[in-house]
Amino acid sequence: MKNKMIKKLFAVSATVLLTAPLHLFSGVNFEPLKVAAQEEVFELDFWSFWGSEPRRNFIEKIVEDFNNSQDSIHVTHTFLPWGDIWTKNLASIAAGDPADVIINDINSTRQRAQKNQNTNLAEFINQEGEDFAGQYYEHLWEATVYEGDNYAIPFNTDTRILYYNKDMFEEVGLDPEQPPTTWDELKEMAQQLDIIDGNRIQRLGYIPRYGIQGDVYYMNATGHGFWDFDNNVPTINDPKGVEILDWVMDFEQDYGSDSLTAFTAEFGNQQADPFMSGKIAMMVKEATHYSQIAAYAPDLNFGVAELPEFKDGYGHTSWGGGFVAEIPYGAENPEASWEFIKYLTGVEAQEYWAVNNFDNVANIEASQNAFNNEGLTEKGLEVYRVAVDNLAQTILAPVPVELPDLLNLVNPEFDLIYLGQKTPQEALDSAQQMAEQQMMPIE
């Protein structure tokens, strides 16, 4: 990846380089980079894990639009499979030959900053002015901050919402416009929607752990993750978290593990998705799951809503992840990389990504613009609106720099709960104790 400047095959005047068309850079303060010589162009290598159809087409269209909009920087998209991209990124940084821009996990941005694996963007951000940060959702922006400086720019996020089958609601006498608002109400409705013949389950109203894991229930009930970032201490055994996990286990035990296992054995791919095939009436999934419904079950009559709250007053908190655009530490030309990141996270590119990929983007204006984009169908707009509104009550769970192995302590304990080997109280107490013992002092 060295020798990032490539010779152009024809002469380009400095005037042309500085007056390249900017109409595609709506909402972005973009000024083409001044190259050292009129016959040279900055060549950037951009890494992402978006290789499947149609996401690869979408990201490469954004790259193509950027390249066509100016003449001083040329970006090439490199696809690396999920998982492999993180390993290769660290190896390339260690070797002093990293990518120029990479899409990375938002929740571990601070860990990479602490280990000097990504570039401090404070200098570039300061040049953009005070309003630059205001383009992005605040909780996403804050996740990229380490010791007061940003080390990435948010690209996208997600949120969990409730999907429910309206036809099934009507079938059993439930109002299809009134989804459950508490988890106890959901359980009551689910039991009305169940169809069980002896020990054989034909349809369930809801399966607690289909499409959603225990940590999402925990965050929904407590309103926070497993770490208190204000006081830098673990908060794993919150009584509200224990209570909601007891609810999950009691719910599943009502059906018996053998019957539930037999019922879920056929699930495994989009075509066998139990919600789309009418096997379950309600589920919690990412808002982007709508793209699969549109592809595999376009006639499904369903509604969407915020997550129920555990009890009145607890709140409808949802959990989200997401990705950021970063400049790996040691990138050869961070100034040119920054120009591409501004475009990638600017209004035009973000709106295109939101509409075509049906994704929650980080740029607020682009997110709002998508409501009026003709590319969204009526049902797509309905789901997208709930997803965007839901970001106001969606939390991230960044990995704390004081305990980078936090999830490696928590997740095995959740597994023991599901296996029936520990109660939620025992498991969360155990994880809390291990976390307190393994906290690392930060110098």
N, C-alpha and C positions, 0 to 999 in steps of 0.2 A: 503493500500500500504506500510505499515511498514514491517520491517523484509525482506528487499529486497535481503538479501543473503539466498540462499537455499542450503541445503546439497545435494551433489551429491550422487548417489547410489553406486558409486564405487570410489576407491581411484585414484587420479590424481596427478602425481608428479609435482613438481615445474618446472622441465625441460620441460615437455610437455606443461605446461601452457605458458611458455615463448617462445616456438618454434612452435606454432600453425601455420598452413599454411596461407600465406598472399597473394596468387596469385590472389585472388578476389579483392584486395585492390589497383588496378592499379591507380597510380596518387595520392594516399593518403598516407601521412606520418603516418602510423598506427603502434603503438606498443602495443601489448596486455597488459592490465592492470595487475599489480602484485597484486594478492589477498592476503588477510591477512593470510589465512591458505589453505593448499593444498586440503582440502575437501570442500571448499566453492566456490560459483560462484555468481557474481553480477546479480540480476534479475531486469530488467528494464521494466517499463510499458510505452508504446509508444502510444499516442493518435492521431488519425486522423479522419477526416470526410469522408474518402474514403470508403464507404460501398457498393456502387453499382457495378454491373458487368460492365466492367471487372477491374475497378480500384482497387477494393479490392484485387483481385488476384495479380495484379502487385505489390502493396505495400507489400503484405504479402510474395511474392517471394523475394523481396529485404531484408525483415527481415529474411527470412529463409536462404538466402545466407550469411548474416552477421553472424547469429548464427552458421552456418556450417563452417565458416572460422576460428574460434578460440574457445577456451574453457573457457575463463575467464568471459565472459558476455553473458547473455541470455536475448533476447528482446521478449516481447509479444505485439502484436498489439491489441489495443482496439479501436473499431469503436464507434463513437458517432455522432449522426445526426447533420447536419449543423444547426447552431444556438445554439443547446443544448451544443455543445462542449465548446463554449465560456463561457456560464453561469456556467457550471460545473467546468471549469478551474479556474475561479475567486473564486468560492466557495471552491474548494479544496486548493487553495493557502491560503485563509483566515483561513482555518481549519488546516493548516500546514501539509497537506497530499496530495501534488500535484502529477501529473504524472512526469515521469522522462524526457520525451521528448514529445513535442507537435508540430503539424503543425498549424501555426497561420497566420493571415492576415499580409501581409508585410506593408501595409499603416498605420497600427496603432501600429507598433513596438515601436515607440518613446513614445506613450502614456503609454504603459505598462512599459517601462523603467522608466519613470518619476514616476510612481506609485509603483515601486518596485514589479512588477508582473512577471518579467523575470530576468534571471541571467546575470550579466555582464561577457562577455566572453573574456575580454581583456587578462587576465592571460593565458588562453588556447591558444589564437591566437598568443600571443607573443612567446610562446614556439614552435610554428610551423615554425617560421622564417618569413623573410620579404616578401617572395614570396607567402605566403598563400592567401592574399587578391586578388592577381592577377588571381586566378582561376575563379573568378566570374565577371559577367558583372558589370561595375562600378556603373551604376545608381541603380542597385539592392543592391549592397554592401552599398552604401551611405544611402539607406533607412533604414538600420538597425543600423545606428550610432546615439547615443544620448550623447551629451556632450563629444564627442571625442572617445567614446568606443562603440564597437558592442555588441548588446544584442540578436542577432539572426544571423543565417547563411541563405542566400537566398536558396530556393529550386527550385521554378519555377516561371514563369511569363506568360503573354500572350500579344497579340497585336492585334489591329483591322486592317483588310485588306479588300480590295474590291473584291467581287466575281462577275463574270458576265457570262451570258449564251452565249456561242459562236454561237450556232445554231441560236438563235434569232437575234444576230448581223448580221449574214449573211442573214437572212430572209428579213431584212429591208435595206440591202445594206451597213451596217457598217462593217469596217474591224475588224474581230475577234481577230486580234493581236494588235489592237490599242485601249485599254480601255481609258476612259476619264482621263485627267490629272488635270482638274480644276472642281469645283463644277458647274460652269455655263455650261461647256462642258457636264458634266454629265446630267444636266437638259435638254439640247438640245437633247442629245441622248435618254434620257428617253422618251421624247415626241414623238420621232420617233418610239419607241418600244411600245407605248401605243396602246391598242385595246379597244375602248369605243363605246358602242352601246346606243345612247341616254344618259340616266342617269345611265346606267348599265355598270360597269367596268368589262371587261373580262380579261384584262391583263394590268399591269403597268410596265413601264420601271424601276421605282424606287419609293420607299416609304421612305421619309426622316427619319421617326422614327421607321421603322421596323428594329430591331436588333441593333439599335444605339440610344443613348439618347443625349439630347442637350448638356450635358457637354463635350461629345467627339467632337462635332462640335466646341464648344467654344475653347477647347484645340488645335484642329487642326488649327483654324484661328489665335489664339493668340500665340501658341507655349509654353503656360504655363498653370498651374492650377489656382485655385482661391486664391492662397497664394504666396507671394513673400518671400521665405525663406532667402534671403540675407538681406532683410530689415525688415522682420517679420511684414508685413502689408498685409491686404487683397487686392486682385486685381480682384474683381468680375466684376466690370462694365467697363472692358476694351472695348474701342470703336470697336475693331475688333470682340470681342465676341458678342456685340450687333448686328453688321452688319450681321454676319453669322446666328444668330438666326432669324433675319428679313428674311433672305433668306429661311430658313426652313419653316417659317410660310407662306410666300408668295407661296412657292412651294405647300404646302398642300392645301391652300385655293383655288388654281386653280381648284381642283377637287370637292370641296364642302364637307363639313364634313359628311353629310348624306351618300353620295355615297361612300366616303372613309371608313366610319364606316361599311357599309353593305359589302363592299368588304373584309375587314379584319376580319369580324366576324367569318369566317370559320377557321382562323388560330388558332393554339393552341397546336399542338403536332408535333413530328418529321414527321409523315406520312403526315400531312397537311401543312408542311412547304411550303410557297408559292414559294420559289426559287426552291426547289426540284420538286415541282409539276407543274412548268411552269407558275405560276401566276404573278411572277415578274422577270425581266430580270437581275437586279443588286441589290446587297445588301452589307452592311458592317457588318461583324461578326468577331468573334475571329478566328484565324487560326485553332484552334482546332475543329471548326465546320465541318471541312473536315471529321472528323471521323464519323459524322452523315450522311454526304452525301455518304461516302463510304458504310455505312450500309444500307441506305434506297433508295439511287438513284445512284448505282454504275456505270451506263451507262451515267450519265449526262455529257454533253460536256461543260465544263466551264473553265474559266481562272481566275487568281488571280493577283492582283496588289496592289501597295501601295495606301493609301488614296489619293484622289485628293487634291490639295491645293485650298484654297478659291480664291486666285488670284495669278497671276504669281509673284513669289518671296516670297510668304507667307510661303512656306514650306509644306511638306507632313506629318506633325506631327500626330502621333497616340497616343492613350492612352492604358496603360496596368495596370493590377493589379498583383497579385501574392501571394505567400505564403512562409513562412520561417520555419525553424526548430529552436525551442527554448527549453531552459531548464527553466521550470517554477521556480520562486523564491521559495526556500525552498526544492527543490528536494534533496533527501537523499544522492545521490552519483553523484555530477556533473561531476567528473572525468570520470566515466563510461559513463554517458550520452554524454559527449563530444566525446568519442571514436565512439559511434554510429552515432552522427551527422556528424562526419568527413566522415564516410562511406556513409551515406545517401546523402550527397552532393558531394561525390567524383565522379571521372570519370566513373567508371564502373556502379554504381547504377544510375547515372544521364543519361548515354547513354541508359540504359535499359528502363528507364522511358520515355525518349524522343521518342524512336522508337515504343514502345508498346502502349504508351498512346497518342502519337502524340501531344506532349506538348513542349513548350519552356522551357528548363531547364536553371538554373542559372549558371551552370558550363560551361565555354567557350569551353574547350577542348571536353567535352562530347557533347556539342551542335554541334561542327564541325564534330566530329567523326560520328555522326548520318547520315551525308551525304553519307557516304560510307557503311552504314549498309544495308545488304541484306533484312532486314525486311521492308524497305520502298519500296512501289510500285513506278512506274514511276510518276504517278500523285501525289502520296503522297510526293515524293521527290520535285516535282515542288512547291507544296504548302509550304512544310517545308522550302525550300530555301528562298522563299519570306518572310516567317514568321521570320526566323533568321536574314535576311538582314534588315528587318523592325525594329528590336530592336534598331538599331542605331538612329532612329528618333522616338522612343517610349518613352513617359514620364510617370512617376508615379505621383500620387497625394497624398503624405503622409498627414495625418491629423496633422495640426500644434498643438504643445503642448500649444501654447498661446490661441488657440480657438478650443478645441476639438469638439464643436458643430457646426463647420463650415458648414458641409453638411446639418445639420438640419435647417440651415437658408437659404441655397441656394435652396435645392430641392423643398420646398413648393412654392417658387417663380417661378421655372420652371413650376410647375403644373399650376400655374395661367396663365402663357404664353400660355400653350397648351389649356387651357379652354377658352382662348380669353378674360380673365378678366383683363389682363395687357399686355402692349406692352413689348418687350424685354428690352427696355431702362428703363421703369418704374420698372420692376421686378428686374433687376440687380442693379439698383440704390438703391432700397429698401434693398436688401440683403447686399449690400456694407455698407449702413448706419448701419444696425443692427450689422454687423460684427465689425465695428469700435467701436460701443458702448459696445459690450460684450467681447472685448479682455481682457484676464486675464494677469496681470503682472506676470512674471516668476521670482521667487526669486533665 
